Amino acid sequence: MFENLQDRFETVLTNLRGQGRLTEDNIKDTLREVRMALLEADVALPVVRQFIEDIREQALGEAVTKSLTPGQVLIKIVNDELVKIMGAANERLDLAAQPPAVILMAGLQGSGKTTSVAKLARWLQEKQKKSVMVVSCDVYRPAAIEQLRTVAGEVGAEFCPSQGDEDPVHIAQRALESARKRFKDVLIVDTAGRLHVDAEMMDEIKLIHKAIKPVETLFVVDSMTGQDAANTAKAFDEALPLTGVILTKTDGDARGGAALSIRQITGKPIKFLGTGERTTALEPFHPDRVASRILGMGDVVSLVEEVQAKVDKDQAEKLVKKLKKGKDFDLADFKEQLEQMNKMGGMMSLMEKLPGMNQIPDHVKNKASDKEMGKLVAIINSMTPHERQFPAVIKGSRKRRIAAGSGTQVQDVNQLLKQFMQMQKMMKKMKGGGMAKMMRSLQGRLPPGMLPPGGFPPGGGFPM
């Protein structure tokens, strides 16, 4: 997400850093570039106008023009304004209610609502330690109820059955009663979507809202619809008291216009971003971290939080102990590291959070794609345990057998072995506590507050 904006802002900010002093003329040129970047990203015009005006006002103030580093000060102003239009801080779900707290999901058909129900259920169970029940009131779309049953099973949430010939309001009331009896902390109600906003749809969802009185009414919207996402959210908000927005399919949106428009147009906060198809691909929306990504500064805090939450600490400790004993890092260990990355949303998800990643050419990024990672795991799976432990034995005939078994080419096997050799060399340097030293030095270089409490996982814990 935000790739186009990152590229445009990178050019603007590079020019700014080179300015010894700022004048009305170069501020005007900079703001013209920023304006074009935002319009190309499909940010709503009223939002762009307000954004540019607020920056211009501050940029011409004494603090900037008399600063020794005016370019850097202006970059700080742009960053602060980006944070401001997206909502200043992360807005959490308000579940402070007599259990079960009810979350009502609304949105158009195809926005990813049902998948978002499963993702949110998983997030609540894993991060908030809540017991969750889900129910579908979508009696119109074929297989909608069955789809929710399937994804609920995947994430371990309790599913309340419903039928296509039932009244949606009755389904919601029955599910609420069932959630109470089963002592559930949260009930998530999936509603029907339409291809467009219509009176019949709005009347139905209003009746459901009145019957179950949700503490959170979340609007699920596809980020790829750009500023239309904000306009649709506004139409829903006029009919329903929305409390927040879940922005889906952000991994397929290179523009980011929806994220920058929604708060200003609707007054409602974005609470979550859907970042992929997996049920783990949901993250709380932090305006300051997103602004940092747009300006090419990465998102180290989210990266470290992800590592802390998803890295298998026992596995990491086991690897560190193995290296300390002088044993070699082998292909089985390499496969474990690849699988750890996969758990964290894949290599691309990690790379997006690193500073300066927008400057890396696409052909280099493509080599680190999730598809390529899957290919590497398939190649290792085609090896015998002996080959994984002693990669040096893998020669011509073995390479051909491994390539055939994994559906790849011999050159793919060669490429994997080359990558593995580089990793093995690096791991040798980690013996004797080298990994911990490297992590401590990184921790020392980061500004205060850039790491969550507790620092890095034991032994570094980064999948390499």
Disulfide bonds with the S-S distance in Angstrom:
none
